[in-house]
């Protein structure tokens, strides 16, 4: 099989699987026309005796108990192994094993670990540009993020930045979909109630909360429950019902807010040290791209499938109060977010350049989605 044929088939396999909602270990009963079976792809790789055996350890920001977000790293690794017939093996490791959960980019950048799976906005202290790889407050939904990455030039732009700033190449490899606003130990009735609140929240959302008087803390997922339960923090956000239930947040706080305006569609990333990437055969690089694309699609599908039942269980089993953020909190947060973007743009030419293109894309796609999709969802939502 020629390399071009393999790459085309590999890409078709990923897109086909994502469209059918397949997990990493599932295969369609009837493969799409022109798509080789997984074993056929692996056999063709195996025939090329020049292809090396590669084994990498992957640092992640997640505890394995969070099977959906940690599962993004697992799906990626499984697909890489399957498409190379086991010649290229990646082993995901829990947060804290190879690196603390909030330092994955650091160890990949240093070359101490070849690859990581993390959220780029954990590293806004290095550069606010990293937020574009995950989410900006009042930014893009998951679909809109993917449209910007894959068709709007966003991924190429960010890859150039990561290469120059960190010596890393990254690929979207997961998305949680729109998140909840988090768990609070008191009711939030106005912006005034945010003053002095100790809250776990990362990324640019943390900087916005800081402007509202919140005392921000950044904690990895595995440490949030204890901090919330002991009163070390008053509020915390993570992802949504499925993960929040697993982390037992409903046992430590009563008020559950929505929406997570700081993360309307946050992406997760596979980050690879550039020297390690350049050392891979081209065919392995194409496998990585394909595996990351599939992990990106599968994580979002899993969260969308799991969150509804988890939310119902939280409501049935827990003494919780589900509430929207008050309008004045949303308005103040949005104003603070765009003031922050203006400041970043004045101080950081890289942020200014990317933000200008990102904002134009955001305005255009949100006008379209607001016309068609939002109107539809609002209508069918009234039926319930």
C-alpha positions in Angstrom: 0.0 0.0 0.0 1.3 3.4 -0.9 1.8 6.0 1.9 -0.7 8.3 0.3 -3.3 5.6 0.2 -2.7 4.7 3.9 -3.0 8.3 5.0 -6.2 8.8 3.1 -7.6 5.6 4.5 -6.5 6.4 8.1 -8.2 9.8 7.9 -11.4 8.3 6.5 -11.3 5.7 9.3 -11.2 8.4 12.0 -13.9 10.6 10.4 -16.1 7.6 9.8 -15.7 6.4 13.4 -16.4 9.8 14.8 -19.5 10.2 12.7 -20.9 6.9 13.9 -20.1 7.7 17.5 -17.8 4.7 17.9 -15.5 4.2 20.9 -11.9 3.3 20.5 -12.6 -0.4 20.7 -15.7 -0.5 18.5 -15.9 -1.1 14.8 -18.9 -0.6 12.6 -20.7 -3.8 11.5 -20.2 -2.7 7.9 -17.3 -0.4 7.2 -17.9 2.6 5.0 -17.1 2.0 1.4 -13.4 2.4 0.6 -12.3 2.1 4.2 -9.9 -0.7 5.1 -10.4 -2.7 8.2 -8.2 -1.7 11.2 -6.2 -4.9 10.8 -5.4 -4.1 7.2 -4.0 -0.7 8.1 -1.9 -2.2 10.8 -0.7 -5.0 8.5 0.5 -2.5 5.9 2.5 -0.6 8.7 3.9 -3.9 9.8 5.1 -4.7 6.3 7.4 -1.7 6.4 10.3 -3.1 8.4 12.0 0.3 8.4 9.4 1.7 10.7 10.7 1.8 14.3 9.3 0.6 17.5 8.4 3.7 19.6 7.3 3.7 23.2 6.3 6.9 25.0 5.0 7.7 28.5 2.3 10.4 28.5 1.8 12.8 31.3 -1.8 13.9 31.9 -3.6 16.4 34.1 -6.3 13.9 35.1 -7.0 11.2 37.7 -8.1 7.9 36.0 -11.3 7.9 38.1 -12.5 10.6 35.6 -12.9 8.1 32.9 -14.2 10.4 30.3 -11.6 13.2 30.4 -8.8 10.7 31.2 -10.4 8.6 28.6 -9.4 11.1 25.9 -5.8 10.3 26.5 -6.6 6.6 26.5 -8.5 6.8 23.2 -5.7 8.7 21.6 -3.1 6.1 22.8 -5.3 3.1 21.8 -5.8 4.5 18.3 -2.1 5.2 17.8 -1.3 1.6 18.8 -4.1 0.1 16.6 -3.1 2.0 13.5 0.6 1.0 13.9 -0.1 -2.6 14.8 1.5 -1.9 18.2 4.7 -0.5 16.8 4.0 3.0 18.3 2.9 2.6 21.9 1.9 5.5 24.2 1.0 4.9 27.9 -1.1 7.6 29.6 -0.2 8.2 33.3 -2.3 9.8 35.9 -1.7 13.3 37.2 1.1 13.3 39.6 2.9 10.2 38.3 5.1 11.9 35.7 4.3 15.5 36.5 1.8 17.5 38.7 -1.5 17.9 36.9 -0.9 21.6 36.2 2.7 21.2 34.9 2.2 18.9 31.9 3.2 21.5 29.4 6.3 22.3 31.4 7.7 18.8 31.4 6.9 18.3 27.7 8.5 21.6 26.9 11.6 20.6 28.8 11.7 17.2 27.1 11.5 15.3 30.3 8.3 13.6 29.0 7.7 13.3 25.2 3.9 13.8 25.2 1.1 15.1 27.4 -2.7 15.4 27.6 -3.9 18.6 29.3 -5.8 21.8 29.1 -3.8 24.6 27.6 -5.4 27.3 29.7 -3.7 25.9 32.8 -0.7 27.8 31.4 -2.0 31.3 30.9 0.8 32.4 33.3 3.2 31.6 30.5 1.2 33.4 27.9 -2.5 34.4 27.7 -2.4 32.9 24.1 -2.6 29.4 25.6 -6.2 30.1 26.5 -7.2 29.9 22.8 -6.4 26.2 22.9 -9.0 25.5 25.5 -11.6 28.3 25.9 -12.1 32.0 26.4 -14.9 33.3 28.6 -17.9 34.1 26.5 -16.2 32.4 23.5 -16.8 29.5 21.3 -18.9 26.3 21.8 -17.4 22.9 21.1 -18.6 22.9 17.5 -17.5 26.5 17.0 -14.1 25.7 18.5 -13.7 22.8 16.1 -14.8 25.0 13.2 -12.1 27.6 14.1 -9.4 25.0 14.7 -10.0 22.9 11.6 -11.5 25.3 9.0 -10.8 28.8 10.4 -7.0 28.6 10.6 -6.9 28.5 14.4 -5.0 25.3 14.7 -2.2 26.3 12.3 -1.9 29.7 14.0 -1.6 28.1 17.5 0.8 25.5 16.3 3.1 28.2 15.0 2.9 30.0 18.3 3.5 26.8 20.4 6.5 25.9 18.1 8.2 29.3 18.6 7.3 29.8 22.3 7.5 26.3 23.8 9.1 24.0 21.3 5.9 21.9 21.3 3.3 20.9 18.7 -0.3 20.3 19.9 -3.5 18.9 18.6 -7.1 19.1 19.9 -7.8 15.7 21.5 -11.0 16.1 23.5 -13.8 18.5 24.4 -16.2 18.5 27.3 -18.9 20.6 25.7 -20.4 23.5 27.5 -19.7 23.3 31.2 -21.7 24.0 34.3 -21.0 27.1 36.4 -19.9 25.1 39.4 -20.8 24.4 43.1 -21.2 27.1 45.7 -21.8 26.8 49.4 -24.1 29.9 49.4 -26.7 31.3 47.0 -25.4 33.9 44.6 -28.0 36.6 44.2 -25.9 39.4 42.8 -22.4 40.5 41.9 -22.0 41.6 45.5 -22.2 38.0 46.7 -19.0 37.2 44.7 -16.9 39.5 46.9 -14.4 37.5 49.0 -15.6 34.2 47.7 -12.8 31.6 47.6 -13.2 29.7 44.3 -11.3 27.1 42.4 -11.3 28.2 38.7 -8.5 28.1 36.1 -7.7 30.0 32.9 -8.9 33.4 31.9 -12.2 32.7 33.8 -10.1 33.0 36.9 -8.8 36.4 35.9 -12.4 37.6 35.2 -13.5 36.2 38.6 -10.6 38.1 40.3 -12.0 41.3 38.9 -15.4 40.5 40.5 -13.7 40.2 43.9 -13.4 36.4 44.0 -10.3 35.0 45.7 -9.1 32.6 43.0 -7.4 29.2 43.5 -6.2 26.8 40.9 -6.4 23.1 42.0 -6.1 19.9 40.0 -9.3 17.8 39.8 -8.2 15.3 42.4 -7.8 18.0 45.1 -11.0 19.9 44.7 -13.5 17.8 46.8 -11.4 17.9 50.0 -10.8 21.7 49.6 -14.6 22.2 49.1 -15.6 19.9 51.9 -13.2 21.4 54.5 -14.1 25.0 53.6 -10.7 25.8 52.2 -12.7 27.0 49.2 -16.3 28.2 49.0 -16.9 27.3 45.4 -15.5 25.2 42.6 -16.1 24.4 39.0 -14.9 21.4 37.1 -16.8 20.1 34.1 -20.4 19.0 34.4 -22.8 16.5 35.9 -21.0 13.3 35.0 -17.6 14.2 36.4 -19.0 16.3 39.2 -21.0 13.4 40.4 -17.9 11.2 40.3 -16.0 13.7 42.4 -18.9 13.9 44.9 -19.2 17.7 44.8 -22.9 17.4 45.6 -21.8 16.1 49.0 -19.8 19.2 49.8 -21.9 22.1 48.4 -25.6 22.6 47.7 -26.0 25.3 45.0 -25.2 24.1 41.5 -25.0 27.0 39.0 -25.1 27.3 35.2 -23.9 28.1 32.6 -20.1 27.9 32.7 -19.7 31.1 30.7 -15.9 30.8 31.0 -15.9 27.4 29.2 -18.6 27.2 26.6 -16.7 24.5 24.7 -13.3 23.8 26.2 -10.9 21.7 24.2 -8.2 19.5 25.6 -4.8 19.0 23.9 -2.2 16.4 23.1 1.1 18.2 23.4 4.3 16.7 21.9 7.8 17.9 22.4 8.9 19.2 19.0 12.2 17.3 18.9 10.3 14.1 19.6 7.7 14.9 16.9 10.4 15.7 14.3 12.0 12.3 15.1 8.8 10.4 14.2 8.4 8.9 10.7 5.9 10.9 8.6 3.5 8.0 8.7 3.5 8.0 12.5 2.9 11.8 12.5 -0.2 11.2 10.3 -1.4 8.5 12.8 -1.0 11.0 15.6 -3.1 13.6 13.8 -5.8 11.0 13.0 -5.8 9.6 16.6 -6.1 13.1 18.1 -9.0 13.9 15.8 -10.8 10.8 16.9 -10.2 11.4 20.6 -11.5 14.9 20.1 -14.8 13.7 18.7 -15.3 10.7 21.1 -14.8 12.7 24.3 -17.5 15.2 23.3 -19.9 12.4 22.3 -19.3 10.6 25.6 -20.0 13.7 27.7 -23.1 14.5 25.7 -24.3 11.0 26.2 -23.5 10.7 30.0 -24.3 14.2 31.3 -28.1 14.0 31.1 -28.5 10.9 33.2 -25.9 12.1 35.7 -27.8 15.4 36.1 -31.0 13.6 36.8 -29.3 11.4 39.4 -27.8 14.5 41.1 -31.3 16.0 41.3 -32.9 12.7 42.5 -30.3 11.7 45.0 -28.7 14.9 46.3 -30.1 17.9 48.2 -29.0 20.4 45.6 -30.5 23.6 44.2 -30.0 24.1 40.5 -29.8 27.8 39.6 -28.8 30.1 36.7 -26.3 32.9 37.4 -28.1 36.2 37.9 -28.1 38.5 34.9 -26.0 41.1 36.6 -23.3 38.5 37.3 -23.3 37.4 33.7 -23.2 41.0 32.4 -20.4 42.1 34.8 -18.4 39.0 33.9 -18.8 39.6 30.2 -17.7 43.2 30.5 -14.7 42.2 32.7 -13.7 39.6 30.1 -13.6 42.0 27.2 -11.8 44.6 29.2 -9.2 41.9 29.9 -8.9 41.0 26.2 -8.4 44.7 25.4 -5.6 44.8 28.0 -3.9 41.7 26.7 -4.2 43.0 23.1 -2.4 46.2 24.1 0.4 44.4 26.0 0.9 41.2 23.8 1.2 41.4 20.0 0.7 37.6 19.7 -2.6 37.7 21.6 -3.7 40.8 19.7 -3.2 39.2 16.3 -4.9 35.9 17.2 -7.7 37.6 19.1 -8.6 39.8 16.1 -9.1 36.8 13.8 -10.8 34.7 16.6 -13.2 37.5 17.4 -14.2 38.0 13.8 -14.8 34.2 13.5 -16.8 34.2 16.8 -19.1 37.0 15.8 -19.8 35.4 12.4 -20.5 31.9 13.6 -22.5 33.0 16.6 -24.7 35.1 14.4 -25.4 32.0 12.3 -25.9 29.7 15.3 -28.0 32.3 17.0 -30.3 32.5 14.0 -30.9 28.8 13.4 -29.7 26.6 16.2 -30.5 28.7 19.3 -34.0 29.4 18.0 -34.5 25.6 17.5 -33.2 24.7 20.9 -35.2 27.4 22.7 -38.4 26.1 21.0 -37.9 22.4 21.8 -36.8 23.4 25.3 -40.1 25.0 26.0 -41.8 21.7 25.2 -40.3 20.3 28.4 
